């Protein structure tokens, strides 16, 4: 490898894409194309970067399997950055195996971290944690050590293990400082912000207030009976009753939780659950049926008793009932939560991350676009969606991942 290629590679490793381009901007040989592609990726031109890397991979000869594998890994990283979550995982796995076989431990580990980050992004926390546990970052570069700790922190945040997440971010900050890569340092700093910004609202009989993630963690570990409007479930003492697929029942549970210890009039429950301003006898009969279903669901944790004017929630063991609500109420909040990372997403990637159909996600995007909350660029399969982050709020509780007790 000539001196210019070596110097460009060192510049890229140090997070200096402009310095790398000064050395290889006019090079059309395979190593030069590959380094130009990585430099363009670091500068944010992902489309051009992908084209250069594919051209480089084709240009490398049959005996240059390691170089081709490195191009595959770089292209996979670009796919992750551009939120193309459907990229072929088998190709990345084959590239990683090739790199390990030829002793390129650094790039093989980088490939593994890309796999873990993709699993984290789509909410497969158990698989991500298992794969991360098989990696030892101590012998790797400071940059990869920082990536390791960022992934560990991401898993901790999704699981609401805030102490573990903060410890991982502290280690990530230390590694990023040694790596001296500004973009990596900025990523760690942004992750720290998630711990210290409001993530939910606590609605109780005494009023409402915002909670940070650590306070949410403490709340779920307390003896309070929690109606969780972030995940559409009811929780107490480690027991979770999911109601995400029973929207009417959850609406009733939330109305009763917000009114506790008072009861809720029947007509008010009809208005909440069925979205009707006026209630007749048929609606009240339907309400009795749904209340019966809610009683059956909540039986392990609470009773729903009838009163003269309506119904009241009576927890079996808890002394307090609270509602954990989203910091900002929005029908399509989960879509906005993913878009809030500042990256551009395709509708297919959003559907994969949310476990929903692409048509459902597209309808949500159209509604958000009509309201001016998201914007798109490109056409057909190249169309991408983005939005600025919700100012002052963390969206962690809306991302696809289970909370404690699930």
C-alpha positions in Angstrom: 0.0 0.0 0.0 1.5 3.4 -1.0 2.0 6.2 1.4 -0.9 8.3 0.2 -3.4 5.5 0.8 -1.8 4.8 4.2 -2.1 8.5 5.1 -5.7 8.7 3.9 -6.6 5.7 6.0 -5.1 7.2 9.1 -6.9 10.4 8.5 -10.2 8.6 8.2 -9.5 6.6 11.4 -8.9 9.9 13.2 -12.2 11.3 11.9 -10.7 13.7 9.3 -12.5 13.0 6.0 -11.3 16.2 4.4 -7.7 15.3 5.1 -8.3 11.9 3.5 -9.9 13.4 0.4 -6.9 15.7 -0.1 -4.8 12.6 -0.6 -7.1 10.3 -2.7 -9.7 12.7 -4.3 -8.4 11.9 -7.8 -7.6 8.3 -7.3 -9.7 5.7 -9.2 -7.8 2.6 -8.1 -9.8 0.2 -5.8 -8.1 1.3 -2.5 -8.6 5.0 -3.5 -12.2 4.4 -4.4 -12.9 2.7 -1.1 -11.3 5.4 1.0 -13.1 8.1 -1.0 -16.4 6.3 -0.3 -15.7 6.2 3.5 -14.7 9.8 3.4 -17.9 10.8 1.6 -19.9 8.8 4.2 -18.2 10.7 7.1 -19.1 13.9 5.3 -22.8 12.9 5.0 -23.1 12.2 1.3 -24.3 8.6 1.8 -25.6 8.1 -1.8 -22.2 9.0 -3.3 -20.4 7.0 -0.6 -22.4 3.8 -1.4 -21.7 4.1 -5.1 -18.0 4.5 -4.6 -17.8 1.5 -2.2 -19.7 -0.7 -4.6 -17.4 0.3 -7.4 -14.4 -0.4 -5.2 -15.7 -3.8 -4.3 -16.1 -4.8 -7.9 -12.7 -3.5 -8.8 -10.8 -5.6 -6.2 -9.6 -8.8 -7.7 -10.6 -12.3 -6.7 -7.5 -12.7 -4.5 -8.4 -9.5 -2.5 -11.2 -11.0 -0.4 -10.2 -9.0 2.7 -10.5 -5.7 0.8 -13.9 -6.7 -0.6 -15.1 -7.7 2.8 -14.0 -4.3 4.2 -16.1 -2.6 1.5 -19.1 -4.7 2.5 -18.7 -3.7 6.1 -18.4 0.0 5.1 -21.5 -0.3 2.9 -23.4 -1.9 5.8 -22.4 1.0 8.1 -23.8 3.4 5.5 -27.0 1.4 5.3 -27.4 1.7 9.0 -26.7 5.4 9.0 -29.3 5.9 6.2 -31.7 3.7 8.1 -31.9 1.0 5.4 -32.7 -1.7 7.9 -33.4 -4.3 5.3 -29.8 -4.6 4.1 -28.7 -8.3 3.7 -27.4 -9.4 7.1 -26.0 -12.5 5.6 -23.6 -10.5 3.4 -22.3 -8.7 6.5 -21.9 -11.9 8.4 -20.0 -13.5 5.5 -17.7 -10.4 5.4 -17.1 -10.6 9.1 -16.2 -14.3 8.8 -13.7 -13.5 6.0 -12.1 -10.7 8.1 -11.8 -13.0 11.1 -10.3 -15.8 9.0 -7.6 -13.4 7.7 -6.8 -12.0 11.1 -8.4 -8.5 10.6 -9.8 -8.4 14.1 -10.6 -4.7 14.1 -12.8 -4.7 11.1 -14.4 -8.0 12.1 -15.3 -6.4 15.4 -16.6 -3.4 13.6 -18.9 -5.6 11.6 -20.2 -7.3 14.7 -21.0 -3.9 16.3 -23.0 -3.0 13.2 -25.1 -6.1 13.7 -25.6 -5.3 17.3 -26.6 -1.7 16.6 -29.1 -2.8 14.0 -30.7 -5.2 16.5 -30.9 -2.4 19.1 -32.5 0.0 16.6 -35.3 -2.4 15.8 -35.9 -3.3 19.5 -34.4 -6.8 19.6 -32.8 -6.2 22.9 -32.2 -9.8 24.1 -30.3 -10.6 20.9 -28.4 -7.4 21.0 -27.4 -8.0 24.6 -26.4 -11.6 23.9 -24.2 -10.6 20.9 -22.7 -7.7 22.8 -21.8 -10.0 25.7 -19.6 -12.1 23.3 -17.5 -9.1 22.4 -14.4 -8.0 24.4 -13.6 -4.4 23.7 -10.5 -4.1 25.9 -8.1 -5.1 23.1 -9.8 -2.8 20.5 -9.2 0.8 19.5 -10.6 3.6 21.7 -13.2 4.3 19.0 -14.6 0.8 19.0 -14.5 0.8 22.8 -16.7 3.9 22.7 -19.1 2.2 20.3 -19.3 -0.8 22.6 -20.2 1.3 25.6 -22.7 3.4 23.5 -24.5 0.2 22.5 -24.4 -1.0 26.1 -25.9 2.3 27.2 -28.6 2.1 24.5 -29.7 -1.3 25.8 -29.7 0.1 29.4 -31.8 3.1 28.4 -34.3 0.9 26.6 -34.6 -1.4 29.6 -34.8 1.5 32.0 -31.6 0.6 33.7 -30.4 4.1 34.1 -27.5 3.5 36.5 -26.0 0.9 34.1 -26.6 3.3 31.2 -24.9 6.2 32.9 -21.9 4.1 33.8 -21.6 2.9 30.2 -21.8 6.4 28.9 -19.1 7.5 31.3 -16.8 4.8 29.9 -17.8 5.8 26.4 -16.9 9.4 27.0 -13.5 8.4 28.3 -12.9 6.2 25.3 -14.1 8.9 22.9 -11.7 11.4 24.5 -8.8 9.0 23.8 -10.1 8.4 20.2 -10.1 12.2 19.6 -13.0 11.9 17.0 -15.3 14.9 17.4 -18.3 13.1 15.9 -18.0 10.3 18.4 -17.7 12.7 21.3 -20.8 14.5 20.1 -22.7 11.2 20.0 -21.8 10.4 23.6 -22.8 13.9 24.7 -26.2 13.5 23.0 -26.7 10.2 24.7 -26.0 11.8 28.1 -28.8 14.3 27.3 -31.4 11.6 27.2 -30.8 10.8 30.9 -31.3 14.4 31.9 -34.3 15.5 29.9 -38.0 14.8 30.6 -39.1 11.4 29.3 -42.7 11.2 30.6 -45.4 12.9 32.6 -46.7 11.7 35.9 -50.4 12.3 36.3 -51.8 11.7 39.8 -54.5 13.1 42.1 -52.1 15.8 43.2 -51.5 17.1 39.7 -48.9 16.3 37.1 -45.2 16.8 36.6 -42.4 15.7 34.2 -40.2 12.7 35.0 -36.7 11.9 33.8 -35.8 8.3 32.9 -34.3 7.5 36.4 -37.6 8.8 38.0 -39.6 6.6 35.7 -37.4 3.6 36.7 -38.0 4.4 40.4 -41.7 4.8 39.8 -42.1 1.4 38.2 -40.0 -0.2 41.0 -42.3 1.4 43.7 -45.5 0.2 45.2 -47.6 2.5 43.0 -50.3 1.1 40.6 -49.2 2.5 37.3 -51.4 3.0 34.2 -48.6 3.2 31.6 -49.8 5.3 28.7 -46.4 5.1 27.0 -46.6 1.3 26.5 -50.4 0.9 27.0 -50.2 -1.4 29.9 -51.0 -1.6 33.7 -48.2 -2.3 36.1 -47.7 -3.0 39.8 -44.9 -4.6 41.8 -43.2 -6.3 38.7 -46.5 -7.5 37.2 -47.5 -6.1 33.8 -50.9 -6.5 32.2 -50.5 -5.4 28.5 -53.5 -3.6 27.0 -51.9 -2.4 23.7 -54.2 -4.7 21.7 -57.3 -3.7 23.8 -57.5 0.1 23.1 -61.0 0.5 24.6 -60.0 -1.2 27.8 -56.9 0.8 28.1 -58.8 4.1 27.5 -61.2 3.1 30.4 -58.2 2.2 32.6 -56.6 5.5 32.0 -59.7 7.5 32.7 -60.2 5.6 35.9 -56.5 6.1 36.8 -56.6 9.8 36.2 -59.7 10.2 38.4 -58.5 8.0 41.3 -59.5 8.0 44.1 -62.7 9.4 42.8 -65.1 7.6 40.5 -65.8 8.5 36.8 -69.4 9.1 35.6 -70.8 6.6 33.1 -71.4 9.2 30.5 -67.8 10.5 30.8 -66.5 6.9 30.3 -68.7 6.5 27.2 -67.3 9.7 25.8 -63.7 8.6 26.6 -64.0 5.1 25.3 -66.4 5.4 22.4 -65.8 9.1 21.4 -69.4 10.0 21.7 -70.7 13.3 23.2 -74.1 11.8 24.0 -74.8 8.4 25.5 -78.0 6.4 25.2 -79.0 3.1 26.9 -77.3 1.0 24.2 -74.0 2.8 24.8 -74.3 2.3 28.6 -75.0 -1.4 28.0 -71.8 -1.6 25.8 -69.9 0.2 28.6 -71.0 -2.4 31.1 -69.7 -5.1 28.8 -66.3 -3.4 28.4 -66.1 -2.7 32.1 -66.7 -6.4 32.7 -63.8 -7.2 30.3 -61.6 -4.7 32.1 -62.4 -6.3 35.5 -61.3 -9.6 34.1 -58.0 -8.2 32.8 -57.2 -6.3 36.0 -58.3 -8.9 38.5 -54.8 -9.8 39.6 -54.0 -6.2 40.5 -57.2 -4.2 41.0 -61.0 -4.2 41.1 -63.3 -1.9 39.2 -66.3 -1.2 41.4 -69.6 0.4 40.4 -70.8 3.5 42.2 -74.0 5.5 42.0 -72.9 7.6 39.2 -70.2 5.5 37.5 -67.1 3.3 38.3 -64.0 3.6 40.5 -60.6 1.8 40.3 -59.6 0.0 43.6 -56.1 -1.4 43.6 -55.7 -4.6 45.7 -52.3 -3.8 47.2 -51.1 -0.4 46.1 -51.8 2.8 48.1 -51.5 5.1 45.1 -52.6 5.1 41.5 -50.8 7.2 38.9 -50.8 7.5 35.1 -47.5 7.6 33.3 -48.2 9.6 30.2 -46.1 10.6 27.1 -44.4 14.0 27.5 -46.2 15.2 24.4 -49.5 13.6 23.4 -49.5 12.6 19.7 -51.4 9.9 17.9 -48.4 8.8 15.9 -45.8 9.4 18.7 -43.9 6.1 18.1 -43.2 7.2 14.5 -42.0 10.6 15.7 -39.9 8.9 18.3 -37.9 7.0 15.7 -37.6 10.1 13.5 -36.4 12.2 16.4 -32.9 10.7 16.1 -32.3 13.2 13.3 -31.6 10.6 10.6 -33.6 10.1 7.5 -35.8 7.0 7.5 -37.7 5.1 4.7 -41.2 4.0 5.4 -40.1 0.3 5.1 -37.4 0.8 7.8 -39.9 2.5 10.1 -42.3 -0.5 9.6 -39.5 -3.0 10.4 -38.5 -1.1 13.5 -42.1 -0.7 14.8 -43.3 -4.2 13.8 -46.2 -2.6 11.8 -47.2 -2.9 8.1 -45.7 -0.5 5.7 -49.2 0.8 4.7 -50.0 1.6 8.4 -46.7 3.5 8.7 -47.3 5.3 5.4 -50.7 6.5 6.6 -49.1 7.8 9.8 -46.4 9.6 7.8 -49.0 11.2 5.5 -51.0 12.5 8.5 -47.8 13.8 10.2 -46.8 15.5 6.9 -50.2 17.1 6.5 -49.8 18.5 10.1 -46.3 19.8 9.2 -44.6 17.6 11.8 -42.4 15.6 9.3 -41.0 16.2 5.9 -39.8 14.0 3.1 -37.3 14.1 0.2 -36.7 11.9 -2.7 -39.2 9.7 -4.6 -40.4 6.1 -4.8 -38.0 3.8 -3.0 -35.5 6.6 -2.5 -38.0 8.6 -0.4 -36.9 9.4 3.1 -38.6 11.0 6.1 -37.2 13.2 8.8 -38.1 15.6 11.5 -36.2 17.7 14.1 -36.2 16.3 17.6 -39.0 17.3 20.0 -37.3 20.1 21.9 -36.7 19.4 25.5 -38.0 15.9 25.6 -36.5 12.4 25.4 -38.4 9.8 23.4 -36.9 6.7 24.9 -40.2 5.4 26.3 -41.8 5.4 22.9 -39.1 3.3 21.1 -39.7 -0.3 20.3 -38.5 -2.1 23.4 -40.1 -3.7 26.5 -40.1 -2.1 29.9 -39.4 -3.9 33.2 -42.0 -6.6 33.8 -42.8 -7.2 30.1 
